[in-house]
C-alpha cells in the first residue's frame, strides 16, 4: 500500500487529506473523497451549464472548448489539463459551423466532460498519464454527438413557443414574450446541467475502473493515441484555414509542441 497526496480544487484548499491506494492502482477513496467527487460534479455541472448556454445566448465564445475546458480545469485545480483537452476538442470539430439550421456536435459538452473526468479520475488514481487523457477522449467524444441530438430536440421544442411569441407580439403582450425567452433559456440550462450530472460520474467511474485494469500494451497504445490526437486535429485545422484563420493553427502548434516535449521529458 502507498500513500498518495492529491492536489485539490481551489475551494478544497482548506483540506489536506491523504488517500490510501492499492499498489497496482484502483481506489479506496472513502467517504471524504466521495463527498469531494459529489461537490466537484455539482460545481462542474452548474458551471458547465452556464458555459453551454453561451452557445445560444451570449455567444461571447466562452463556450469554445479552448476556453470552456481550461475554465473547468481551473475550477478543479488543474487548468493545464483543461487547456490540453480543450485544444484537442477545439480542433476536432472546428469545421462544423452552426450555419443556418445546422446544429453542430456539442463540442462544449465534450470538452467539459473530458477535462473534468480526466482530472477527477487522475486525482483518485494518483496520477494523470497521457493514456488516461486519451481514454477520456475516446469515452466522451461520442457524447458530443449525443448532446447534439439533445440540442436539436431543444431547437425543435422551441418552434411552438416561437410561433406563440409572434401572436403575443401582435397583441402587444411583451411580458409573455419575455417569459417565453426566459423559459427557453432555463430549459437549455437545466438540460445541460442534468446531462453533465448524469454523464460525468458515470464516465469518471468508468475511467477509474478501466484504466488500472488495462494490460501494459493497451496503456502503450493509449499513449500513442494521445500522441496522434494533435496530428488528427492539425489535419482538420489545415483544412479550415480559410474558415477560422489562425486559431486552429495555434491550437495545433500548441498541442504538437506540448505532446512532443512531454515525450522527450518522459524518455
Secondary structure by P-SEA (a helix, b strand, c coil): cbbbbbbbcccccccbbbbbbcccccccccaaaaaaaaaaaaaaaaaaaaaaaacccccccccccccaaaaaaaaaccaaaaaaaaaaaaaacccccccccccccaaaaaaaaaaaaaaaaaaaaccccaaaaaaaaaacaaaaaaaaaaaaaaaaaaaaaaaaaaaaaaacaaaaaaaaaaaaaaaaaaaaaaaaacaaaaaaaaaaaccccccaaaaaaaaaaaaaaaaaaaaaaaacccccccaaaaaaaaaaaaaaaaaaaac
